[in-house]
Amino acid sequence: MAVRGDSSEDDDGLAALSGMGVLDRETSLVVVTGNPPPEQLHAVSRVRSRYSAVRLISVGADDEPVRAGVPVISAGTSEEFATVWNRTVRR
């Protein structure tokens, strides 16, 4: 499943993860986001046990490391992300 959301005042953001249904324990979750505040990132770690694998992709991240309780790929641009992702999944 893919969900795309543009930020707005009524956007639940990462908090919406807690309401997502999971079909089975074999499901993986990849969250692609911008540079949310740390308190929103906790939503990712709270749902981690529902999935077989969870990854967070932070595009447009600043120099501060992203800590979400799950493996994170931080990239300044989408092009940088693609390079890092390709290097990571080819291992």
N, C-alpha and C positions, 0 to 999 in steps of 0.2 A: 504494500500500500504506500502511496506517496501522497503527502499533504503539503500543499504550498499555501503559505499565508503571508500577506503583506501586513506589516505592522500598522496598527491603528489603535485608537483609544479603547475600542471594545475587543481587542485582540487578547486572548488568554495566554498567548506565547507558550513557553515551555510548560506552564502549569497544565495545559491541555493534555499533556502526556498521561496524566493519571487517569483520565477518562477513556483512554483508548483500549479497546478490547484486543485480546490476544487469542489467536486460534489454537495454538499449542506451544509447548516449550521449545519447539524447533525453530521458532520465529526469531529473526534477528531484527534489531532496531538500529538504524543509522539516523542520527539527528543532524541536520545541517542548519546552522544558525549564524547569526552575525556575532556581535560582541555583547551578549547579555550581561546584566549585573550578576555577581556571584550568587545571590539568593535565588535567582531563577534557575541557575545551573543545578541546584540540589534536586530539582524535579527529575532530572535525568537519572541521578543515582538512586532516587526512591523507586523507580520502576525497573531498575536493572535486574532484579531477581525474576521478573516475568519472562525474560528473553534468554535465548541461548548465547547471544553475543550482542553487545551494545557498543557503538562507537559514536563519538561526538565530533563533528566537523565544524570548526569555527573559522569562517571566512571574514576577512576584514578585521581580524584580531589585532589588538594593539600589542605592545611589547610585553605586557604583563602575562605570565603564563596562565592558561585556562585550567582550572581545577574543577573537575565535575564528578570525580569518583569512578570514572570509566576512562578507557583509552581515548585520547584526544589528538586530533590532527588540527593544528592551527596554521593558518595561512593568511597572508596579507591580501592576496587577490585570488580569484578563481583559477587563474593560470598557475599560480604557485601551488594551489591545492592539487590541481591535476598532476603536476610533477611529483609532489610528495606522495599522493595516493598511488600513482603508478609504480613508484619505487617501492612502496610498502607492500602492495598486493603481489608484486612479482617475486617476492622472497621465497 
